[in-house]
């Protein structure tokens, strides 16, 4: 496949409550496609929308469940955990899903789910198989502000939230090193 056959993909990364929705909304204004299956806005939590594709979020939740964790589990995921044969079926479902999303995007697709930050080794394999030309956008917000927001939304303790912020951002930074990215 030649380079001209590749599709551009923007992947928005960042800890939950880090401004990923605001940045993604800006990317939408610039012309990126997000598909037509987005999570709705929620009053008092995210008034203008999450800009997260329901199918991708569902697949990421299934992947987390297969790894025996939740989005807020305090555990760093090693890249090697994504090589397990038990993930092969999910990898194929992710490949098919991404292919569908890329095909319908008109050449520039943007996907956003904070879970990508900790699940990126899984997804990078899929992006490569589908020959997507990927640019990563990592959203960083003051960890104390994130902790305050998570306390209000989820009732999390500040220390717990700060550990989560660290895991998400270290995972994302480690996995976008030497990639086309902006922070």
MARVO-194530 format. One record per residue (C-alpha): residue number from 0; residue in three letters; x, y, z. Coordinates in steps of 0.001 Angstrom, whole numbers, padded with zeros to 6 digits. Each point is the difference from the previous one (the first is absolute). Last residue first. Layout:
% MARVO-194530
- NUM_ALA_X_Y_Z
...
//
This chain:
% MARVO-194530
- 182_UNK_001662_017927_024165
- 181_UNK_000380_-000610_-003723
- 180_UNK_000785_-003240_-001728
- 179_UNK_001486_-001746_-003002
- 178_UNK_001673_-002963_001686
- 177_UNK_003499_-000265_001485
- 176_UNK_-001428_-000342_003509
- 175_UNK_-003748_-000459_-000295
- 174_UNK_-000175_-003132_002167
- 173_UNK_002128_001217_002892
- 172_UNK_-001831_003312_000094
- 171_UNK_-003408_-001708_000099
- 170_UNK_000975_-002451_002734
- 169_UNK_001659_002750_002053
- 168_UNK_-003132_002126_-000419
- 167_UNK_-002538_-002630_000968
- 166_UNK_002028_-001408_002911
- 165_UNK_000766_003469_001425
- 164_UNK_-003589_001223_-000203
- 163_UNK_-001151_-003231_001676
- 162_UNK_002505_000518_002822
- 161_UNK_-001238_003587_000388
- 160_UNK_-003595_-001227_000131
- 159_UNK_000777_-002424_002828
- 158_UNK_001752_002745_001934
- 157_UNK_-002969_002349_-000484
- 156_UNK_-002598_-002542_001205
- 155_UNK_-002562_-000902_-002631
- 154_UNK_-003649_001016_000367
- 153_UNK_-000688_-000642_-003675
- 152_UNK_-001041_003361_-001473
- 151_UNK_000995_002457_002747
- 150_UNK_003113_-001893_001108
- 149_UNK_000915_-000633_-003619
- 148_UNK_-000148_003752_-000685
- 147_UNK_002159_000826_003026
- 146_UNK_002534_-002669_-000971
- 145_UNK_000118_001333_-003561
- 144_UNK_000567_003520_001315
- 143_UNK_002797_-001267_002256
- 142_UNK_001527_-001865_-002965
- 141_UNK_000278_003244_-002012
- 140_UNK_-001292_-000923_-003406
- 139_UNK_001816_-001783_-002792
- 138_UNK_-001671_-000878_-003281
- 137_UNK_001986_-002293_-002275
- 136_UNK_-000742_000312_-003720
- 135_UNK_001297_-002949_-002014
- 134_UNK_000377_000053_-003767
- 133_UNK_-000553_-003244_-001855
- 132_UNK_000365_-000907_-003683
- 131_UNK_-002279_-003027_-000029
- 130_UNK_001358_-003055_-001781
- 129_UNK_-002835_-002203_001285
- 128_UNK_002463_-002485_001468
- 127_UNK_002032_002854_001488
- 126_UNK_-003020_001567_001721
- 125_UNK_-000941_-003428_001400
- 124_UNK_003466_-000570_001465
- 123_UNK_-000090_003521_001415
- 122_UNK_-003341_-000851_001619
- 121_UNK_001277_-002712_002337
- 120_UNK_003097_001982_000994
- 119_UNK_-002280_003040_000530
- 118_UNK_-002169_-001481_002727
- 117_UNK_001075_002274_002877
- 116_UNK_-000443_003315_-001798
- 115_UNK_-002681_-001452_-002284
- 114_UNK_-002205_-000185_003118
- 113_UNK_-000433_003789_-000238
- 112_UNK_-002159_-000607_-003069
- 111_UNK_000315_002140_-003075
- 110_UNK_000002_-000880_-003659
- 109_UNK_000559_002425_-002864
- 108_UNK_-000410_-001093_-003605
- 107_UNK_001343_001846_-003013
- 106_UNK_-000354_-001536_-003491
- 105_UNK_-003728_000192_-000663
- 104_UNK_-000746_-001715_003290
- 103_UNK_-002196_-002895_-001107
- 102_UNK_002862_-002285_-000958
- 101_UNK_001955_000907_003142
- 100_UNK_-002909_-000918_002295
- 99_UNK_-000635_-003298_-001773
- 98_UNK_003723_-000886_000031
- 97_UNK_000182_000903_003679
- 96_UNK_-002870_-002348_000820
- 95_UNK_001457_-002841_-002063
- 94_UNK_003401_000398_001657
- 93_UNK_-001548_000285_003456
- 92_UNK_-002019_-003188_-000546
- 91_UNK_003175_-001764_-001173
- 90_UNK_001933_001226_003013
- 89_UNK_-002833_-001067_002283
- 88_UNK_000164_-003548_-001377
- 87_UNK_003790_-000053_000406
- 86_UNK_-000056_001243_003614
- 85_UNK_000194_-003464_001596
- 84_UNK_003196_-000529_-002013
- 83_UNK_001861_002307_002390
- 82_UNK_002109_002649_-001718
- 81_UNK_-001779_002899_001744
- 80_UNK_001451_-000927_003391
- 79_UNK_003464_000515_-001513
- 78_UNK_-000508_003768_-000081
- 77_UNK_-000177_000074_003816
- 76_UNK_-003188_001403_001475
- 75_UNK_000519_002241_003043
- 74_UNK_-002472_-000778_002719
- 73_UNK_-002184_002278_002088
- 72_UNK_-003341_-001060_-001453
- 71_UNK_-002066_003002_-001129
- 70_UNK_-000797_-001098_-003536
- 69_UNK_-000892_-003450_001331
- 68_UNK_002223_-003071_000194
- 67_UNK_-000125_-003732_-000662
- 66_UNK_001909_000202_-003326
- 65_UNK_-003086_-001435_-001737
- 64_UNK_-002080_002633_001819
- 63_UNK_002309_002738_-001268
- 62_UNK_-000352_-001329_-003543
- 61_UNK_-003797_-000074_000325
- 60_UNK_000041_003597_001215
- 59_UNK_002215_000959_-002936
- 58_UNK_-002398_-001713_-002410
- 57_UNK_-002964_001827_001539
- 56_UNK_001851_003341_-000179
- 55_UNK_000825_-000656_-003653
- 54_UNK_-003608_-000848_-000873
- 53_UNK_-001396_002993_001937
- 52_UNK_002281_002468_-001798
- 51_UNK_001220_002667_002401
- 50_UNK_-000556_003695_-000741
- 49_UNK_-000748_000561_003713
- 48_UNK_-002674_002641_-000425
- 47_UNK_-000626_003684_000584
- 46_UNK_-001380_-000255_003558
- 45_UNK_002526_-002499_001328
- 44_UNK_-000736_-000838_003611
- 43_UNK_-002836_002239_001203
- 42_UNK_-002269_-000938_-002883
- 41_UNK_001289_-002974_-001949
- 40_UNK_000803_000369_-003695
- 39_UNK_-000840_-002986_-002180
- 38_UNK_002486_-002735_-000885
- 37_UNK_000835_000067_-003677
- 36_UNK_-001284_-002391_-002666
- 35_UNK_000066_002170_-003105
- 34_UNK_003656_-000066_-000914
- 33_UNK_002666_002257_001440
- 32_UNK_001158_001776_-003166
- 31_UNK_002686_002678_000141
- 30_UNK_-000797_003422_-001423
- 29_UNK_001722_002659_002106
- 28_UNK_-003150_000369_002123
- 27_UNK_000343_-003696_000865
- 26_UNK_003570_000549_001178
- 25_UNK_-001279_002735_002295
- 24_UNK_-002589_-002374_001466
- 23_UNK_002807_-002490_000559
- 22_UNK_001954_002566_002005
- 21_UNK_-003024_000721_002199
- 20_UNK_-000780_-003694_000410
- 19_UNK_003595_-000853_000950
- 18_UNK_000008_002694_002667
- 17_UNK_001684_-002081_002668
- 16_UNK_-003125_-001412_001700
- 15_UNK_000988_-003598_-000902
- 14_UNK_003727_-000238_-000621
- 13_UNK_001254_000844_-003444
- 12_UNK_000101_-001199_-003588
- 11_UNK_-001613_001218_-003206
- 10_UNK_000724_-002195_-003012
- 9_UNK_000019_001748_-003368
- 8_UNK_-000170_-002315_-003000
- 7_UNK_000959_000741_-003581
- 6_UNK_-000799_-002700_-002500
- 5_UNK_002647_-001795_-002008
- 4_UNK_-000539_-000810_-003667
- 3_UNK_002246_002930_-001023
- 2_UNK_002872_-001704_001826
- 1_UNK_-000217_-002915_-002391
- 0_UNK_-001440_-003386_000914
//
